[in-house]
Amino acid sequence: MKNLIILGSTGSIGVNALKIVEANRDRFNVVALGAKASVKILAQQIEIFCPKLVSVADRATATELRKLCRRRVKVVTGVKGAIECATDPDGDLVLSAMVGAVGLEPTMAAIIAGKDIALANKETLVVAGELVMKEARRKRVKIIPVDSEHSAIFQAMRGEKKKSVRRLIVTASGGPFLRSSKKDLKKVTVKSALNHPNWSMGPKISIDSATMMNKGLEVIEARWLFNLKPELIDVLVHPQSIIHSMVEFTDTSVIAQLGAPDMRGPISFALNYPDRLEKLDAPRLDLAKIGLLNFEEPDLKKFPALRMAYESLARGGSAPATLNAANEVAVESFLNGRIAFTSIPVVVEKTVQRVDGGSVTTIEDALSIDRTAREIAREVVAGPVARPQRLTLTL
Amino acid sequence: MKNLIILGSTGSIGVNALKIVEANRDRFNVVALGAKASVKILAQQIEIFCPKLVSVADRATATELRKLCRRRVKVVTGVKGAIECATDPDGDLVLSAMVGAVGLEPTMAAIIAGKDIALANKETLVVAGELVMKEARRKRVKIIPVDSEHSAIFQAMRGEKKKSVRRLIVTASGGPFLRSSKKDLKKVTVKSALNHPNWSMGPKISIDSATMMNKGLEVIEARWLFNLKPELIDVLVHPQSIIHSMVEFTDTSVIAQLGAPDMRGPISFALNYPDRLEKLDAPRLDLAKIGLLNFEEPDLKKFPALRMAYESLARGGSAPATLNAANEVAVESFLNGRIAFTSIPVVVEKTVQRVDGGSVTTIEDALSIDRTAREIAREVVAGPVARPQRLTLTL
């Protein structure tokens, strides 16, 4: 029996994780749940999984939750509450699936408390990857990725030695605008950008996929998660998203992990690691039905986000954290109709140029850089960048 | 330092293995070499690798070899000689790369002597798979496949538990006649059948690839090598031969091994197992350059050999050995211009129907069935089967 702590239980990853838990009650027990503010879903989850501890964003949400909840459960709030959940002594594995930099502190606290991590929170590695992985190695804590690409690489490396790895090949769908011209990108609407060809995801990650910043952030994550130099991490466009990623070894052999584009696979792998679930309610891969798989090099001119991600790794220190914060502000501004789609990388680049890069030696450093970068990004958004064309404002 | 015994050293696998040995002298030492009759190549190999023991087919060949050979080396002959090589106390790993049923006895002797096997000889598993693998388990001997498909499955299973395997997906190029109609197959010449689209191989295996019997034999091998029921082994046509095979796990995840179609990859993996070579002089995979990969279900009507292989497994006992022997005679008859391409499966089917299936409890049983099946197959070839059309006799 594995005792789970799920942070971000009402999001897409959390909800799917709990579906897996429900189908495998003999394997998993839920100790604690954490959510931001979706109290209705959270109340239902409490009813079904009976955690002893629950965290929400703030006191007002806690009060609301208590009204909805029949079951007796301790409710804690804020970052302090999330950390209390993450470090509960009864938990074996923390599924870190909060969205944004707010996931960093609880995840780090869980690592320091010696808990294994199923990691879905990108920011943990993008903002403070070096720091987090150093602590994980020191505590001999396993960090099992939930992202489909990193899960694929993690699975491809099973039973292999790190010194045998020649390079990682992170696959990218190319997003909804793979075939669009640079000129077409200028007219992109929020609606079309949210329409991802393969994966059904939240708005932030869908936009990141459309700009390919998502892939850039994944390269940064992979750099720290697998402790490999950025030049050993390549991106390959593969529109069908069937090969989730690959590892090339020194003897020319390439190991790939494939599957239908469905998050339940990687989630179940991370939850049940090191074993595989005997049964999973998720679609099986049928390659004869799919028929063909395509591959091409990414177009770094059309999608500058990918180039910027590599540059931030080359610069090092706080540069990836700055990139991430600026991107969050830029995407939010695009979703709110304040800037054009093509302005997202412009805002990021301008912000990165204005923020002084320093080293990140503590989590506080990382969070401080995150705040500074956001402020500057907001100034950049308010300045001279392309605005959406009137006709294309469809949201 | 690993001490190697290479049986079949002058064939395609043997020659490539020795190239790898030559590039990695710090890792490999050659104890013994075995070949049939290619004395010129063998004499060169003796000069370069200085084995202490060499086996050839017969005394006449041995005399010829001694004339060519400046170096002092013990030369032994026949099956007894091959067994002496295979069991030499100084050897750690036997590369079993002889062609045909003649490889069975030396391979079994090596297993009994407790030596790990890099297995390229198909017949060992097709003719006596159950027997051989039982002995290997008893002696805790590792059987590492050299065939690209089985090597792929072996690599995909690294670090995984057998109970997590849902099925194997053996990929097949489909051979040179994948797009030919049944009518076209009637006109197939030896020359066109030898022209494999992806792999450069010997004539027997090229014809087997054209009839898809090669894939059938591989399914039989996989059945014993991985100890999985035949219904858990699927064949998928993949014309580019880039994905060498796959394993689907119970949690819907699929692990595949990919590479350029080049035997040096699987050979080096088997020789250096469990480690991977740090460097290999073989082409690297470039998926962006390849562009696309296709997949389709095999056409069992056009290629009945595959169906017959599954049927032989269902019948059990000596049926796969009979299938293999009949196929060898049929292919030889096709290559000699005695029967038409479409008669190959007909000869096999008729032979299988005429040979009484018995159990195989000793290697002698297997070899006896092999002999009987060959005799009957020769009778079938002499009987009423389709002959090549005059115009198409190009060899």
Interface residues (C-beta under 8 A of the other chain):
Chain A: Q155 A156 R158 G159 E160 K161 K163 S164 I169 L236 V237 H238 I243 M246 E248 F249 T250 D251 T252 S253 V254 I255 A256 Q257 L258 G259 A260 D262 R264 G265 S268 F269 N272 D275 R276 L277 E278 K279 L280 A282 P283 R284 L285 L287 A288 I290 G291 L292 L293 N294 F295 E296 E297
Chain B: Q155 A156 R158 G159 E160 K161 K163 S164 I169 L236 V237 H238 I243 M246 E248 F249 T250 D251 T252 S253 V254 I255 A256 Q257 L258 G259 A260 D262 R264 G265 S268 F269 N272 D275 R276 L277 E278 K279 L280 A282 P283 R284 L285 L287 A288 I290 G291 L292 L293 N294 F295 E296 E297
